[in-house]
């Protein structure tokens, strides 16, 4: 039986939870939350990823295949990447999607939900870090690994629960936000939403659900979002925003900026991260935290993996996967360093198809590699899309299996943009090269 979060009862967790697809970021966070609550966890996946190894180190039994024998009498939790005909789902006594189990675990806490098309992970990780530094001891579930947090998920003793509300499948709508940050409402995930109007309607519904409007912070430079006339605190570069951001210095490993004239600094790259920080500032300020404490917390934040992360040598890795995100990264990078060689790994076949025009506008003369399809299972041939992109942008296609050889032959400054397995290719290459150089 498949159930929603309203149908989960405490006794469902008594025999433990089996996470089908446990190696994913969201499921890894869920595993950490369950372990903190002393709930037994098992899991299955198809590959031996770093997340699988991390959880095995915490004592979680994880199988590298999906079989009905693994689930026992446990509640089975899945992501949408796990199909209905997966035998762990078919033979489960009771199953639930990840978003529903997360909603169940967050009950009783004041949820601070961070959602929007861009910047969710960095914003939610920075918020969780700052709340922790400022003494709130929050719970959190975020979509990226930060050296400042050390984990994707944690149950804290404080009253707040920071949740990265995923709009890709409507997960943000089953949260119960006491407070919230809305970073943008760009059109994305049309494979799920079918139209931009449906996605925008979901954001409108989300805004209506925020319990305390004085603790609602939104990106005021987004014209579509502003046209909804939300009740809350706006932030942006525009002087008409409640929190006006001005960049004072932009470097690869540090950015300084002003919020309404007060100076702050981040050990991160990008004007877009100053906007993320302004959103966090607005939320913390609404909770009564002073500017000096917020700046101290900002200064100690060590960023998030795959967000303009220096992998080694002259190689940087960034998770940008939407034309708007790519444009923001490249604009700042060119202003600081001029020409940088780009390798792009598109994320999701549906997105690359829907946003092909946008990608052709932001990229010129780059290397593009195989599309990370993320278990969408679409019957679309990627070859014509890649050919069209290369022709219109004067770019070169190189298969993922040949990227390491390309890195060996091109040792200038490289920015690799991708949300799939290319990041591990980079890390393997850097480790191998370091061994050769030692």
Secondary structure, DSSP 8 states (H G I E B T S, - for coil): -EE-GGG--GGGGTT-EEEETTTSHHHHHHHHHHHHTT--EEEE-SS--HHHHHHHHTT-EEESS--GGGTTTSEEEE-TTS-TT-HHHHT-SSEEEHHHHHHHHTTTSEEEEEESSSSHHHHHHHHHHHHHHTT---EEE-SS-BTTT-SSEE--SSSEEEEE--TTTTGGGGS-EEEEEE-------HHHHSSHHHHHHHHHHHHHH-S-GGGEEEETT-HHHHTT--SSEEEESSTTSSEEEEEEEE-SS-EEEEETTEEEEESS--HHHHHHHHHHHHHHHHTT--HHHHHHHHHT---BTTSSEEEETTEEEE---SHHHHHHHHHHHHHHHS--EEEEE-B-HHHHHHTHHHHHHH--S-EE---B-TT------HHHHHHHHHHHHT-EE--GGGHHHHHHH--S-EEEEESSTHHHHHHHHHHHHHHHH-
